[in-house]
Amino acid sequence: MTSAGPDVAASDWITLERAAHLVTTMTGIPSPTGSEGPLAEFIADELRRSGLEGSVQRLDPLQANAIGRLRGDPMGRSLMLYAPIDTFSAGDDEHDVPWVGKQLRPDMVPADTRDGDYAIGLGASNPKGHAAAILLAGAAIAAADIRLTGDLVLGFGAGGMPTNHRPGQENPRMNTGQGVGCSFMLEQGIWADQAIICKPGWAVHWEEVGLCWFEVRVQGTYSYVGSRHRIAYQNSIVSAATVITEIEAWFAQYTAAHTNGQVSPQGNIGSIEAGWPHLLSAAPALCRFRIDLRTNPRSSVMDVKREFESAIIGIRRRHPEISVDSELILAIPGSVTDPANPVVQSCIAAWENVEGRPHEPIVGNSGATDANILRSRGIPTARVGMDRIDEKAPVRVDFPSGMNVVDLRSVVRLARYLVAVAVDICGVEN
């Protein structure tokens, strides 16, 4: 692939100001998981204004995908550029505080803020900066009147975050996250021969961790603070502390055993529940907590389930006084696309053309994306995205700012890169 060719005019069309307008507008439209409808409507309108087919695909009155298409020869090979559009957190005090901190920072709320070369607001980088890059790439190809030999499909998916239904959210459906929009899109015939998903990381990825969620239940005795010294007493919360400490140590062993290829699957204890907040004189009979355990794509769900069960059996053996069990409550297998597949090879060639050096994969990944949904349906999929912000950004670099602050120059680079890959894969009629 060379820098000269029909993609040059399209790349030149992609400017910093166009990227800034699109990213800030999208970031200012709230799109918590389950309520992406308004953002999907904006994207569909923008697609149509840019010369593409654009439509809203509704899952229900509140949740929707946006679909774009540039048609080529129906007999040619098609490519889907895909990104989710829902945000990791909700962006309001009711759902986020105090779990994200004492209060919401400016980058944790939907906002159309620009600071020089940066856009700031909930999801400005992940996922909205990546979705904006896809939209810019499609609009640029349309503006340059490039005739593709196969269809170029742009997919903007609802429910891409690793979440279940949030208590108190408007949408009553229980399955609003975990790739539900991507799955629905494919079920309804929005399909392609191959796909590129845009998520963080300026390198080409061809494999992805999956995830298993477990609920761990620790039993105790229901008792009262005034009589704990007189009768049998075993506080489930205290016992759970021992179990949690054991599991946290086990995570390191699990990760070491399953780190290979591009992945390094991690574990996380994400929630805990026990007792009555209004009745602190009672010791609860049950403490339960939930775990997100990422999985290597070379491990089956049942293999991981048995491995975790074995860890729980070991805890019971070392602490026979504790009654503890676990249950698998959610599973999405990891996935791999053969690195020799044309979509991966085209992405690598384009990356090397931009960087002027051999491709360097990013390894040690533990983030799951809708690439698993695409690959599980048989669509070869590569993943590529943007670097997270660095110390030059106008905010302190941490996990939320990495999601919520984007360097607009990186959006331009990614969009131009996608133009080159799309032209290479779909081909051009001379």
C-alpha positions, 0 to 999 in steps of 0.5 A: 500500500502506498500513500498515493492513490484514490484515498488521498483526496478523502484523507485531505477532507478529514480536518481537525475542525471537522473532527472537533465538531463531530466529537464534541457534538457526540460527546454532548449527547448523553448515551448511557447504556440502554438509552442511546437513541438520541445519539443514534438519531444524530449519527444517522442524520449526520450520515445522510448529510454526508452522502451516505445511507443512514438509518436508526435501528431500534431495539426498543423505544430507548435503545438504538443502533445507527447504520451507515452504508456506501454501496458498491458492487453487490458481488464484491467483498464488503467491510464493516467499520464498527464502534459502540456508542454507549458510555462506561458510566451514566454521567449523573450523580444518581448512578455514579456517585459515590462509586466514581468519587465524591463528585463527578469531574468535568470529564465525567459528564456529557459535555461538548467541551474543547480545550485546544487540540482536546475534547473533554466529556464523558466518553470523548475518547472511548467510545465516541472519538472512535465512533467519530473517526468511523463516521469521518472516514465514511463521509470522506470516502463519500465526499471524494466520490470513491467508488468501491467494489464492495459495500462499506458498512458503518455500524454504531452499536448500542449496549457495547459496554460490559454491563447489565441493566442498571437499577433505576435506569429508564430502560426496563429491558434486562439485556441492555449491555454486553454487546446486545446492539452488535448482536441485534445488528447482525441478527437483522442482516447488517452483515459484512465479509470482514470487520474492523472495530475501533477501540483504544490502542494504536496497534492492530489486535486480532484476539480478544479476552472474553469474560466470565462473571461469578457470584460468590456466596459466603454463609454465616449466622444471623445474629445480634450484637447484644448476644454475639458473646452468648451464642454461636456467632459467625459473621458472613462479612468477616468470613467473606473478607478471608475469601476475598483476600484468597481470591485476590491472591489467586487472580495473580496465579490465574493471570500468569497461567493464561498470559500468552499471545496478545492477552493477559486476562485479569480478575476483578471483584466489582461489587459486594452486598451484605446486611441492612444499612439501617440495621447495623446491630444485626450480623447477616447470614449471607455476604455475596460478591461478584467477580469479573474474570477475563478469559483467554480466547484459547480457554472455553467458558467451562474450562474457566468455570472449573478452574474457578470452582477449583479455587473455591474448593481450595479455599474451603479446604484451607478454611473449613470453618467457612461455608462458601460457594460460587455460581457462573452468572454471565459468560462471553467467550474470547475470540481470535481472527487468524493474523494471516486473514486479509483484514488483519494484514491490510490493517497492519500494512496501513499501520506500517505505512502511517508509522514508517516502521514494522508493526508492533502489537500491543500485548498484555490486553485484558479489555473485552469488546464487541469484537467477540460478538462479530467473530463469534458470528463468523466475521473475521475482525481486526481491532485498531484505535487511538492511543490514550492521552499522555501527560501533555493533555490538559487533565491528569491522566488516570482511568476515567480521563483516558476514557473521557478526554481525546486528542483530536489529532489522534481522531484525524489520524485514525479516520485517515487510516480507516480510509486507507484500509477501506479503500484497500479492502473494498477495492476501487473501480477504475 
